[in-house]
Amino acid sequence: MPLPVPKYPELILTPYPTLPVSKSAEKLLRQLSDKELKADETYSVTKACLTAPAGKNYLYTLAPYWWECDGKWERRDGQRNPVCDKADGQKQLQSMAQAVHSLSFAAQALGRAEYAERATKLIRTFFLDEETKMCPEVLYSQCCLGDDPVCGDKTFIIASRYLILVSQALRVLQLPDDVSAGMKAWVGAQVAWIDSSKQGADARASGNNITDWLHALYASHLAYLDSSKAQEYAKGVFASLTCKSPAETFAPELERTRPRHYVQFTLEALFILAPIAGNGAPPPEVTAWLKALIEFARTVPAGELEAEREADARYGPALAWFDRLLLRWEGGSVPEQEPDGSAWEGGWNQRARLSWALI
């Protein structure tokens, strides 16, 4: 049975924004940031309904594709089990990351001190305050409740990928000295954990979108800590990737139940990584390779589960994001017009519009 069509498109994570931002981006940044000020909310993994076995300060998420059947747990690729939403630490992380991203770039673009102050408060609460902070070691993400003991695995990177938005925000946000030092230490600790942990090693060796997202997060963190090291790292990754044909690149995803979804998901990670390799825009050989990937992606047929969810009317507008990025990187004129959102009941929401406008 095909998966249902969501009301809104899934949010596509995009690379570090083009600065200065466009007028339409300024408007959306102001609207979203004003909402954050009015809501006066803070976010923390410690607010989650379920907490990790080692304590509340660890990000704790449940693997979405595992289902219990007659006392046994089985994996159903592409079918999200609603029970995983009970461990809602990832929702806290995503809400924080989106808020910090909007507020930080709004403060940079509009010069509003209250936006920067709000982003700083959210960062202190989520990353630095002893009672509410998230540990940089992601030991309990994407757990299967059928495991004993319960523990995370290499897919930690999928649950924590929204930290890329935080890495991007930290590059423009003016922080008090103590918060700046604290975030440098936190991000550095996560990079070190990825380098030293089995989960990090397994993610690097996975050979599919897990590896691509590991590279994207790692390079984004490095771009905040040391831009030259980030560029060197990203260039090294692409040196090993651009020798592959599109069919070889996407081979692991084409065998899955939702090939269109996973091809698009892979493209997100690669497009985040690409401009870091060129310190702003990708090297020409990387841009040419990405173009070939996009052309191949257009030929991918929908899988049985995604026949409706990723129908042509929805898959095409999703790929338009990557066309827009390529046009920007090649120095072309990027139009204000948004993709056609009429195939979704709710159309494009503010967050999606902002991500599009920041390209």
Residue pairs with C-beta under 8 A, 6 or more apart in sequence:
1 305
2 304
2 305
2 306
2 307
2 308
2 309
3 78
3 79
3 258
3 305
3 306
3 308
3 309
4 308
4 309
5 308
5 309
5 314
5 344
5 345
6 309
6 344
7 344
7 345
7 346
8 344
8 346
8 347
8 348
8 349
8 352
9 314
9 317
9 318
9 341
9 344
9 348
9 352
11 351
11 352
11 355
12 264
12 268
12 318
12 321
12 352
12 355
13 161
13 162
13 164
13 165
13 268
13 272
13 355
14 268
14 271
14 272
14 321
14 325
14 355
14 358
14 359
15 271
15 272
15 274
15 275
15 276
15 325
16 168
16 171
16 220
16 223
16 275
16 276
17 25
17 105
17 168
17 358
17 359
18 328
18 358
18 359
19 108
19 172
20 109
21 29
21 105
21 109
21 357
21 358
22 336
22 357
22 358
24 336
24 353
24 357
25 105
25 109
25 354
25 357
25 358
26 106
26 109
26 110
28 350
28 353
28 354
28 357
29 102
29 105
29 106
29 109
29 110
29 354
30 106
30 110
31 350
32 102
32 106
32 350
32 351
32 354
33 102
33 103
33 106
33 107
33 112
33 115
33 118
36 99
36 102
36 103
36 118
37 114
37 115
37 118
41 95
41 99
42 121
42 122
42 125
42 126
42 132
43 92
43 93
43 95
43 96
43 99
43 122
43 125
43 126
44 92
44 96
44 125
44 126
44 132
44 133
44 134
45 56
45 57
45 58
45 59
45 60
45 89
45 92
45 93
45 126
45 134
46 56
46 57
46 131
46 132
47 92
48 56
48 60
48 87
48 88
48 89
48 92
49 86
49 87
49 88
50 60
50 86
50 87
50 88
50 89
51 58
51 60
51 89
52 58
52 59
52 60
52 139
52 140
53 140
53 149
53 150
54 139
54 140
57 132
57 133
57 134
57 135
58 134
58 135
58 137
58 138
58 139
58 140
59 89
59 90
59 93
59 134
59 135
59 138
59 140
59 141
59 159
59 160
60 87
60 89
60 140
60 141
60 143
61 84
61 87
61 89
61 90
61 140
61 141
61 142
61 143
61 152
61 159
62 81
62 83
62 84
62 86
62 87
62 142
62 143
62 144
62 145
63 84
63 142
63 143
63 144
63 153
63 155
64 80
64 81
64 84
64 142
65 75
65 76
65 77
65 78
65 79
65 80
65 81
66 73
66 74
66 75
66 76
66 81
66 144
66 145
66 146
67 73
67 74
67 75
67 76
67 79
67 81
68 145
68 146
72 146
73 144
73 145
73 146
77 256
77 257
77 258
78 256
78 257
78 258
78 261
78 303
78 305
78 306
79 257
79 305
83 145
85 91
87 143
90 141
90 159
92 126
93 126
93 134
93 159
93 160
93 162
93 163
94 162
96 122
96 126
96 166
97 162
97 163
97 164
97 165
97 166
98 162
98 165
98 351
99 118
99 119
99 122
100 119
100 122
100 123
100 165
100 166
100 169
100 173
101 165
101 166
101 168
101 169
102 354
103 115
103 116
103 118
103 119
103 122
103 169
104 115
104 116
104 119
104 169
104 170
104 172
104 173
105 169
105 172
105 358
106 112
106 115
107 113
107 115
107 116
107 119
107 172
107 173
107 174
108 172
108 173
116 173
116 174
119 169
119 173
120 173
120 175
120 176
120 179
123 166
123 175
123 179
123 183
124 179
125 132
125 133
126 132
126 133
126 134
127 133
127 134
127 182
127 183
127 186
128 179
128 182
128 183
128 186
136 186
136 187
136 189
136 190
136 193
137 189
137 190
137 193
137 197
138 152
138 156
138 159
138 160
138 190
138 193
138 199
139 151
139 152
139 156
139 199
140 150
140 151
140 152
141 152
141 155
141 156
141 159
141 160
142 152
142 153
142 155
142 156
142 158
142 159
143 150
143 151
143 152
144 150
152 199
153 199
153 202
154 199
154 202
154 203
154 206
154 210
155 203
155 210
156 199
156 203
157 203
157 210
157 213
157 214
157 217
158 210
158 213
160 217
161 213
161 216
161 217
161 269
163 190
163 217
163 220
163 221
164 216
164 217
164 220
164 272
167 187
167 217
167 220
167 221
167 223
167 224
168 220
170 183
170 187
170 224
171 223
171 224
175 183
184 225
187 221
187 224
187 225
188 225
190 221
191 218
191 221
191 222
191 225
193 200
194 200
194 203
194 214
194 218
200 214
203 210
203 211
203 213
203 214
204 211
204 214
205 211
206 214
207 252
208 252
208 253
208 266
209 252
209 253
209 262
209 265
209 266
209 269
212 266
212 269
212 270
212 273
213 269
215 233
215 234
215 237
215 269
215 273
216 268
216 269
216 270
216 272
216 273
218 233
219 230
219 233
219 234
219 237
219 272
219 273
219 276
220 230
220 272
220 276
222 229
222 230
222 233
222 276
223 230
223 276
227 279
230 276
231 276
231 277
231 278
231 279
233 276
234 273
234 274
234 276
234 277
235 277
235 283
237 273
237 277
238 273
238 274
238 277
238 282
238 283
238 285
238 286
238 289
241 249
241 270
241 289
242 285
242 286
242 289
245 292
246 292
246 293
246 295
246 296
246 297
247 254
247 296
249 266
249 293
250 259
250 263
250 266
250 293
250 296
250 297
250 300
253 259
253 262
253 263
253 265
253 266
254 263
254 300
256 262
256 303
257 303
257 304
257 305
257 306
258 303
258 305
258 306
258 309
258 310
259 300
259 301
259 302
259 303
259 306
260 300
260 301
260 302
260 303
260 306
260 310
260 315
261 306
261 309
261 310
263 297
263 300
264 297
264 315
264 318
264 319
267 293
267 294
267 297
267 319
267 322
270 290
270 293
271 290
271 322
271 325
274 282
274 286
274 287
274 290
274 329
275 281
275 282
275 329
277 283
277 286
278 286
281 287
281 329
282 290
282 329
287 326
287 329
287 330
290 322
290 326
291 326
294 319
294 322
294 323
294 326
297 319
298 316
298 319
302 310
302 311
302 315
303 310
311 343
313 340
313 342
313 343
314 343
314 344
317 339
317 340
317 341
317 343
318 339
320 339
321 339
321 355
321 356
321 359
324 334
324 356
324 359
325 359
327 333
327 334
328 334
328 359
334 359
336 357
338 348
338 353
338 356
339 348
339 356
341 347
341 348
341 352
348 356
